[in-house]
């Protein structure tokens, strides 16, 4: 009788665990769809950018979830969606014809979120084997490119070039000079 009771309690706990994890996956998908609906109704470029940033954060969360589960193919699917969201955000900001140096709202938000997301992507990349890194490398490249473009928009192209201490040519110049 006791073993049956232990078995019943154990099986109930296992069912609750799987039901909870399934509910979390559905909740994230529902939240993403809710943001997509809000995006379709939003007319302001700044409002669209804020929604797209939330969508990219949700997508990175999904990538993290699938990488932790070991399903890299599913994670790659979400990485492709992440790249699409990043490109759409960049396109929205470019088409707004706003001067980012005078009014950086949206541009700064996007650049800050890209920095945070790039750190997460770099951490996730460690879970990929060398031959499976194509999708995550594409996502990192797209995010890096968008981040650099945002910095150029905010600070101007003359002020937002590559950092001198990180460029190989600057390192050679420092070595050559006495």
N, C-alpha and C positions, 0 to 999 in steps of 0.2 A: 504494500500500500504506500509506504514512504517513497519507494523508488518511482512509483507511478506519479506521485505528487511532485517529486523533484523533476521528473521528465516533463510534466505538464507545465511547470513554472519555467523551466529552461526553454521549452519550445515557444512559450508565450513571449519570453524576453527576446528570443531570436526574431520572431515575427515583428515585434515592436521595433527592433533595430532596423530591419529591412524596410519596414513601412515608413519610418522616420527618414531614412536616407532617400527613399523614393520620393517622399513628399518634398524634401529639400531640392531635388533635381527638378521636379515639376514647378516648384515655387520660383526658381531662377528663370526657367523658360517662360513662365507666366509674367514675371516682372519684365523680362526683355520684350515680350509682346506688348505689354502695357506701354513701355517706352516707345516702341515703334508706332503705336497708335497716337501717342502724344506728339511724336515727331511729325506725323502726317498732318496734324492739325496746326502745328506751330508755324507761324509766318516770320517771326523775328529771327534774324541770323544768330543773335546772341542766345536766344532761347533754344534754337536748334542745336547750337554748339554744346550747350550745357546738357541737353538730353543725350547727344551723341557721346559725350564724355562718360556719362553714366552707363550707356550701353557698352562702351569699350571696357569699362571697369567690370561690368557683369561678365563680359566675354572672357576677360583675363581670369576671372574667378572660375569660370567653367573650364578653361584650359588647365588651371591649377588642379581642379577636382579630378579631371580625367588623367592627368599625369600622375597624381598620387595613387589613382586606381590602377595605373600601369597600362591604360588603354591609349597609346600614343596616336593611333589612327583617329580616334574620336577627338583627341586634343588637337590634332592637325586640322580637323574640320573647323573647329572653333578658332584656330589661328587664322585660317583663311577669312572667316567672318570678321575677325578683329582687324585684319588688313583693310577689308572693305569699309569698315566703320571709320578707321583712321583716314582713309582717302576721302571719304564723304565729308568728314569734319574739316579736313584741309580745304576741300573744294568749296565748302560753305563759307569758310572764312575768306578765301580768295575772292569769291563772287560777291561778297558783301561790300566791296570797294571802300572799306573803312581804313582810315589811317591808323595803323597800329602804334605808331610813335606818339600820336596825340591821344588816342583812346584805345589803350591796350586790353580792355576787358574782352574776354573771349580768347584772345591770342595768348595772354598770360595763363589763363585757366587751362587751355589746351597744352601749352608747353610744360606746365607743372605736372599735369596728369601724365604726359608722355614720359617725363623723367621718372616718375614713380612706377609706371608700367614697364619701362625699360629695365629697371632694377629687378622687377618680378620676372620678366622674361629671361634675364641673365641667370637668375636662380633656377628657373625651370629648365633652361638649356642644359644644365648639369645632369639632368635625368635622362637626356637623350644620348644614344650612342652616336658615334661620329657619322655613320652612314644614314641616320634617321633625322639629321638636323636641318634638312632643306626647308621645311615649312617654318620652323622657328627662326631660322636665319633670315627668311624673307620677311617675317613679321618684325624682327629686330631692325632690319634695314629700312623698312617702311616707316617705322616709328622714329628711327634716327633721322631719316630724311625730313620727315615732317617737323621734328623738333628743331633741326637746323634752320629750316625755312621759317619757323615761328620766331626764332632768335633774330634772323635777318630782318624780318618784318618789324619786330619790336625795337631793335637797336640800330637798324640800318645796316646795309651790306658792308660798309667800311668799318663798322665796329663789331660785327658779329662773325668775323672770319674764323678760321681754325686757330686754336690756341697755339701760341708760339712754343711753349714748353713741351707740347705734345707732338709737334710736327717733326718728322725726321730731318728736314733740311735745317731747322733751327738747332737741333742737337749737333749736327755736323759743323755748323758755324761756331758754336760754342767751343767745340773741341779744337778747331783750327786756330782760334784766336788765343793769344798768350795771356 
